[in-house]
Amino acid sequence: MDEREKRRRARKIKKQRRAMTTFLLLVTAIVLASIYIIYSVLGSPGTIRRNAALAENPYAPTDFVTLDGYITCTAGPTRRGIDVSEHQDRIDWAQVHDAGFDFAFIRIGYRGYSVGQIKPDDRARENLAGAKAAGLDVGVYFYAQAVNPEEALEEARWCLDFLDGEQLDLPVVYDWEWVDHDARTGQMDKATLTECAKTFCETIERGGYDAMIYFNSHISRDLLDLKQLQSYPFWLAQYKDRLDYPHQVDVWQYTETGTVPGIKGDVDIDLMFIYE
């Protein structure tokens, strides 16, 4: 191979490398631009974008501090509480009250996520009586797995039958949770779940009780239209040491691994906001 051919081939290789570099830079720019657009419009997977139709969270993350092992808000009045089920086993409610807890939400029942049968919580009656006797304000929740409004109506009527006029200080909570794609609720859509929540809450209110809706950040964004549900108080599950949710909530469940005197093992701990 003579020198002229060598130079020709070197120029060709250099040109090919330059073209490949330009192509890779173009692809990278397109990918980065796409990511920017998606995050700007939809937010990251953990981001909840502000909805102007909903009341704004009046507190900043810096308003929250941990004192004596529990989170509190320095910018407004709050109450400390827990939510429990049969999984906490037997509870010494007097110790819970003496430790500074003001309220408790008691699970009264649940719908299974495989066959969908409704069952009572084995310790619901015991926990209701114990929390009341200890002086805590009490509400209840139902772990829902309705796949349509008809099942949500069935769940609400079941709750009313179970309560049978039981006096409550706090609402009856609709606690619908996504399990996984293989569960009977795995393909739930926003319109259907929103109708389920409305049906449950409307039925509970017709039965003489206040209603509340429980959700985590992702359900609130992807599976509930909160604009249609804003007449009900919101209970948010967000496991952080500082609340950064953009919308106003009435109760914040900030941990599922809390430690409370009178309870063996982990327990959910909640902060209730008192808005004036």
Secondary structure, DSSP 8 states (H G I E B T S, - for coil): --HHHHHHHHHHHHHHHHHHHHHHHHHHHHHHHHHHHHHHHH--TT-----TTS-B----GGGEEEETTEEEESSS-EEEEEEE-GGG-S--HHHHHHTT--EEEEEEEEE-SSS--EEE-TTHHHHHHHHHHTT-EEEEEEEE--SSHHHHHHHHHHHHHHHTT---SS-EEEEE----TTSTTTT--HHHHHHHHHHHHHHHHHTT--EEEEEEHHHHHHT--HHHHTTS-EEEE--SSS---SB--SEEEEEEEE--TT--S-EEEEEEE---
